[in-house]
Amino acid sequence: MKKILVVDFNGTSSVYTHYLSNGLKSEKNQVKILGKKKPEFLDVFEDCNEYLGVKTGIKLIDYILNWFWLLINYKNFDCIVIQWLQLVKFFKLEVYIVSYLQSRIPLVYIVHNLYPHNSKKGKVRRRYNALYRTCNNIAVQTKEVKKTIKTINPKANIIRIEHGLFFKDFRKNRPQTVPTKCLMVGYVTKYKGVEDALRVVQKLKNQNIVVTLDIIGLGNPCYIDELNKKIESLQVSDRVKIISKEVSTKRMIDKISEASMLWLPYREISQSGVSYTAMGLGVPIVGYDVGNFKEAFGEKNISEIVSKGNIDEFSSAVIKIIENNIFYKRNIGKLFTNDLWKMNKTIIENIFE
């Protein structure tokens, strides 16, 4: 039996790590997780994987101490799967540690988004490019990311893995849909195109089309204040509500499930985990044509993907989903009948060939 360690030091996406780890498990593979376990995001699951490592409760200290834990204990495992190395944003030390480890044990780095969100600094991107040039085995989930990684590191073993749906089993407990309720959920930040969403609400209001938009998630207080002023200036205070709170998994499931659609007017992204949450819960999305939105969800009558920045197209797509909500949800119900997470055992097979 192979012992696999999945590394997510900060618990950056506990839900993704949960599903990924379960998909890697089999009679031949035992999987454990190194990093921060966040009960508020995992309490909805009956069974969680075992978490290892240091837990002082102080984020940065735990991050650093768990690197030491890994350097001391890596010999107890047959394979390491790493994701979200966030200190690369500030210096290259983690790049050197990855190089050291992969010379001693099979190691895979999963690329979710190529670069940190909202980061345009050239030196940050150069550090992440150095990481990608260093890694021997790189797992990707989209054609776009695979193509880019191939140009950065032509010699890498690039493994295409699947991003399955989140919370598909929770569909049966879904509350009643509110036909005109639209939703944005997750950390509130500029790259998510919130300003465009507000302009869409204004346009629909001017057309006497009733929609409400809830924007739920933490954000920089200055940016939240800026958005609230924008809401007032656009005269959509009666249609838009910002709830600046951290979103637990249970609350996120409830809020998405009761919405008629999820809005993703992202300006730039490789992929978005919340889109797979919406699909898992049977809720259609409206998004800009960025990242893998069209590749994963376009042209399947389960979503509407429109030109980036086109407020008119986005508004028309919202109307279309309101008028045909049952049609979209029926099609989503037919989506991904196989458990795509289990197909990710190819990560292990690829590096032990």
Legacy VTK file of the C-alpha trace (Angstrom):
# vtk DataFile Version 3.0
C-alpha trace
ASCII
DATASET POLYDATA
POINTS 353 float
0.000 0.000 0.000
1.297 3.447 -0.964
1.185 6.171 1.666
0.244 9.539 0.153
0.532 12.883 1.910
-1.591 15.765 0.609
-0.134 19.111 1.710
-2.363 22.164 2.194
-0.528 24.117 4.890
-3.070 26.902 5.432
-6.220 24.930 4.631
-6.617 27.324 1.706
-9.509 25.289 0.374
-10.413 22.645 2.907
-13.327 21.419 0.824
-11.184 20.879 -2.290
-8.553 19.073 -0.223
-11.278 16.854 1.265
-12.612 15.784 -2.137
-9.160 15.436 -3.702
-7.931 13.242 -0.846
-11.003 11.005 -1.002
-10.507 10.615 -4.732
-6.905 9.471 -4.259
-7.827 6.829 -1.692
-8.192 3.191 -2.697
-7.314 -0.284 -1.501
-3.789 0.452 -2.707
-3.504 4.048 -1.473
-3.661 5.460 2.055
-4.049 9.248 2.215
-3.357 11.736 5.007
-3.337 15.552 5.024
-0.681 17.911 6.337
-1.950 21.378 7.193
-4.638 23.348 8.941
-7.969 21.653 9.468
-10.877 24.125 9.400
-13.929 22.566 11.117
-16.224 25.380 9.944
-15.696 24.181 6.361
-15.644 20.426 7.055
-18.409 19.927 9.629
-20.943 19.086 6.917
-19.037 15.868 6.133
-19.597 12.745 8.194
-16.097 11.405 7.544
-12.968 13.533 7.257
-9.447 12.436 6.491
-6.757 12.463 9.164
-4.844 15.735 9.514
-1.215 15.709 10.618
1.281 18.358 11.665
1.686 21.198 14.136
-1.375 23.101 15.359
-0.483 26.128 17.505
-3.384 28.149 16.098
-1.112 30.907 14.803
-1.283 30.839 11.009
2.252 31.818 9.997
3.935 29.833 12.772
1.944 26.711 11.843
2.844 27.210 8.170
6.575 27.383 8.926
6.589 24.605 11.553
4.698 22.282 9.223
7.394 22.791 6.585
9.877 21.551 9.219
7.487 18.688 10.025
7.463 17.714 6.355
11.257 17.842 6.014
11.577 15.589 9.059
8.793 13.123 8.207
8.707 12.852 4.391
10.464 9.467 4.519
7.320 7.969 6.098
5.435 8.458 2.813
5.680 7.178 -0.747
4.384 10.298 -2.457
3.707 13.960 -1.655
0.990 16.049 -3.327
1.439 19.792 -2.668
-0.799 22.751 -3.464
-1.034 26.468 -2.603
2.530 27.382 -1.647
1.748 30.933 -0.617
5.135 32.138 0.603
6.437 31.994 -2.975
4.669 35.329 -3.313
7.350 36.859 -1.054
10.561 34.841 -1.582
11.924 31.713 -3.310
12.769 29.557 -0.291
9.857 27.186 -0.934
11.085 26.649 -4.495
14.403 25.360 -3.145
12.659 23.127 -0.599
10.475 21.588 -3.323
13.619 20.901 -5.366
15.220 19.226 -2.350
12.185 17.061 -1.582
11.490 15.877 -5.135
15.086 14.657 -5.408
14.286 12.274 -2.549
10.606 11.359 -2.925
8.012 11.443 -5.748
6.291 14.821 -5.542
3.435 16.439 -7.482
2.522 20.121 -7.396
-1.113 20.956 -8.251
-1.612 24.274 -10.061
-5.060 25.776 -9.446
-4.533 29.378 -10.521
-1.210 30.259 -12.102
-0.589 33.323 -9.945
-2.077 34.804 -6.748
-5.287 36.751 -7.309
-4.960 40.514 -7.697
-1.177 40.198 -8.112
0.257 41.976 -11.142
3.825 42.336 -9.861
6.370 40.900 -12.246
8.627 39.621 -9.465
5.757 37.601 -7.947
4.979 35.960 -11.278
8.685 35.257 -11.845
8.877 33.436 -8.514
5.889 31.240 -9.373
7.370 30.603 -12.816
10.572 29.497 -11.043
8.458 27.060 -9.006
6.897 25.639 -12.165
10.308 25.324 -13.831
11.565 23.445 -10.765
8.735 20.903 -10.420
9.168 17.589 -12.216
5.494 16.581 -11.889
2.769 19.205 -12.267
-0.968 18.473 -12.120
-3.344 20.843 -13.934
-7.110 20.981 -14.428
-7.592 23.173 -17.489
-6.292 23.319 -21.057
-5.255 26.936 -20.621
-3.093 26.229 -17.570
-1.570 23.145 -19.211
-0.594 25.177 -22.269
0.999 27.917 -20.152
2.896 25.497 -17.912
4.202 23.703 -21.007
5.736 26.952 -22.250
7.291 27.651 -18.839
8.649 24.130 -18.306
8.647 21.981 -21.479
10.363 19.109 -19.624
7.726 18.786 -16.884
5.527 15.718 -16.593
2.164 17.493 -16.852
-0.696 15.419 -15.461
-4.248 16.402 -16.416
-6.585 15.812 -13.477
-10.306 16.354 -12.990
-12.106 18.904 -10.860
-15.296 17.167 -9.800
-18.444 18.746 -8.400
-18.721 19.826 -4.768
-21.712 18.844 -2.603
-23.595 16.868 -5.257
-25.028 14.687 -2.477
-26.596 17.786 -0.881
-28.950 18.495 -3.787
-31.776 16.433 -2.316
-31.934 18.692 0.773
-32.088 21.868 -1.296
-34.448 24.606 -0.016
-37.032 26.299 -2.212
-35.460 28.414 -4.963
-36.175 32.149 -4.894
-36.729 32.840 -8.637
-35.215 36.350 -8.716
-32.407 35.870 -6.172
-28.883 36.094 -7.583
-25.726 35.497 -5.601
-22.005 36.169 -5.410
-20.224 34.296 -2.630
-16.678 34.101 -1.310
-13.972 36.644 -0.528
-15.047 40.025 -1.921
-12.256 41.460 -4.049
-11.708 43.446 -7.239
-10.795 40.597 -9.590
-14.286 39.156 -9.096
-15.861 42.026 -11.020
-18.285 43.178 -8.324
-18.550 46.630 -9.910
-19.754 45.038 -13.153
-22.344 43.058 -11.208
-23.696 46.293 -9.713
-24.013 47.807 -13.182
-25.948 44.711 -14.307
-28.402 45.161 -11.432
-28.809 48.832 -12.365
-29.459 47.967 -16.010
-32.068 45.346 -15.105
-33.747 47.757 -12.674
-33.964 50.383 -15.431
-35.675 47.737 -17.569
-38.186 47.084 -14.735
-36.826 43.538 -14.280
-36.782 42.544 -10.631
-33.652 40.777 -9.414
-31.892 40.917 -6.072
-28.178 40.310 -5.602
-26.627 39.141 -2.345
-22.842 39.503 -2.118
-21.654 37.351 0.767
-18.099 37.117 2.048
-15.321 38.890 3.857
-13.452 41.696 2.143
-11.111 44.579 2.840
-13.222 47.097 4.841
-12.088 49.985 2.617
-13.161 48.083 -0.483
-16.515 47.142 1.096
-17.117 50.844 1.902
-16.239 51.723 -1.690
-18.759 49.183 -2.969
-21.497 50.426 -0.644
-20.973 53.973 -1.956
-21.188 52.606 -5.501
-24.460 50.847 -4.648
-25.915 54.136 -3.423
-24.695 56.130 -6.422
-26.221 53.580 -8.822
-29.479 53.694 -6.813
-29.656 49.927 -6.356
-29.674 49.829 -2.538
-33.092 48.166 -2.687
-31.710 45.378 -4.912
-28.157 44.685 -3.613
-27.015 43.597 -0.173
-23.407 43.034 0.926
-23.056 40.664 3.879
-19.405 40.963 4.882
-18.954 37.765 6.882
-16.873 34.617 6.504
-18.987 32.002 4.798
-19.098 28.597 6.485
-19.722 25.589 4.269
-23.220 25.014 5.655
-24.204 28.643 5.097
-22.719 28.639 1.604
-24.670 25.491 0.671
-27.921 27.021 1.957
-27.427 30.379 0.230
-26.399 28.919 -3.136
-29.184 26.343 -3.047
-31.916 28.939 -2.617
-30.537 31.192 -5.386
-31.741 31.019 -8.974
-28.182 31.533 -10.235
-24.614 32.407 -9.263
-22.857 35.409 -10.846
-19.174 35.141 -11.806
-18.189 38.326 -13.677
-14.526 37.614 -12.927
-11.967 39.808 -14.651
-9.218 37.194 -14.539
-8.985 33.641 -13.184
-7.819 30.176 -14.206
-10.770 28.464 -12.538
-13.162 29.006 -9.649
-14.060 26.474 -6.991
-17.403 28.138 -6.297
-18.513 27.358 -9.876
-18.148 23.637 -9.094
-20.106 24.217 -5.892
-22.970 25.807 -7.827
-22.994 22.947 -10.348
-22.830 20.378 -7.555
-25.880 21.952 -5.931
-27.723 22.184 -9.258
-27.592 25.973 -9.643
-26.716 27.589 -13.020
-24.050 30.270 -13.368
-23.609 33.416 -15.430
-19.968 34.277 -15.977
-17.501 36.054 -18.192
-15.490 34.052 -20.700
-12.331 33.821 -18.606
-10.294 30.881 -17.369
-12.003 27.543 -17.896
-15.621 28.708 -17.588
-16.460 28.069 -21.243
-14.358 24.881 -21.386
-16.024 23.369 -18.321
-19.556 24.766 -18.456
-20.184 26.465 -21.788
-22.385 25.123 -24.596
-24.034 22.518 -22.354
-27.236 24.431 -21.497
-26.166 24.556 -17.860
-24.795 28.095 -17.758
-24.410 31.306 -19.719
-20.852 32.424 -20.466
-20.612 35.880 -22.045
-17.930 38.237 -23.332
-15.756 39.732 -20.615
-16.937 43.200 -19.616
-20.120 43.068 -21.687
-22.837 44.316 -19.333
-25.580 43.994 -21.983
-24.764 40.313 -22.672
-24.536 39.550 -18.954
-27.900 41.203 -18.298
-29.552 39.271 -21.134
-28.074 36.025 -19.803
-29.545 36.729 -16.347
-32.995 37.236 -17.881
-32.623 34.037 -19.904
-31.831 31.948 -16.821
-34.671 33.511 -14.808
-37.122 32.636 -17.587
-35.761 29.089 -18.087
-34.500 28.162 -14.623
-36.052 24.700 -14.539
-34.521 23.887 -17.945
-31.001 24.766 -16.732
-31.372 22.899 -13.452
-32.681 19.812 -15.224
-29.611 19.815 -17.479
-27.263 20.284 -14.521
-28.884 17.247 -12.921
-27.630 15.182 -15.847
-24.079 16.539 -15.579
-21.050 14.564 -14.428
-22.750 11.248 -13.686
-19.334 9.704 -12.973
-17.338 10.560 -9.855
-14.572 12.575 -11.518
-12.620 12.859 -8.269
-11.815 9.133 -8.356
-10.224 9.549 -11.776
-7.444 11.553 -10.114
-5.682 8.385 -9.053
-3.802 9.022 -12.306
-1.678 11.447 -10.221
-0.188 8.468 -8.454
-0.045 6.187 -11.466
1.746 8.860 -13.501
4.665 9.332 -11.161
5.252 5.646 -10.346
5.322 4.418 -13.959
LINES 1 354
353 0 1 2 3 4 5 6 7 8 9 10 11 12 13 14 15 16 17 18 19 20 21 22 23 24 25 26 27 28 29 30 31 32 33 34 35 36 37 38 39 40 41 42 43 44 45 46 47 48 49 50 51 52 53 54 55 56 57 58 59 60 61 62 63 64 65 66 67 68 69 70 71 72 73 74 75 76 77 78 79 80 81 82 83 84 85 86 87 88 89 90 91 92 93 94 95 96 97 98 99 100 101 102 103 104 105 106 107 108 109 110 111 112 113 114 115 116 117 118 119 120 121 122 123 124 125 126 127 128 129 130 131 132 133 134 135 136 137 138 139 140 141 142 143 144 145 146 147 148 149 150 151 152 153 154 155 156 157 158 159 160 161 162 163 164 165 166 167 168 169 170 171 172 173 174 175 176 177 178 179 180 181 182 183 184 185 186 187 188 189 190 191 192 193 194 195 196 197 198 199 200 201 202 203 204 205 206 207 208 209 210 211 212 213 214 215 216 217 218 219 220 221 222 223 224 225 226 227 228 229 230 231 232 233 234 235 236 237 238 239 240 241 242 243 244 245 246 247 248 249 250 251 252 253 254 255 256 257 258 259 260 261 262 263 264 265 266 267 268 269 270 271 272 273 274 275 276 277 278 279 280 281 282 283 284 285 286 287 288 289 290 291 292 293 294 295 296 297 298 299 300 301 302 303 304 305 306 307 308 309 310 311 312 313 314 315 316 317 318 319 320 321 322 323 324 325 326 327 328 329 330 331 332 333 334 335 336 337 338 339 340 341 342 343 344 345 346 347 348 349 350 351 352
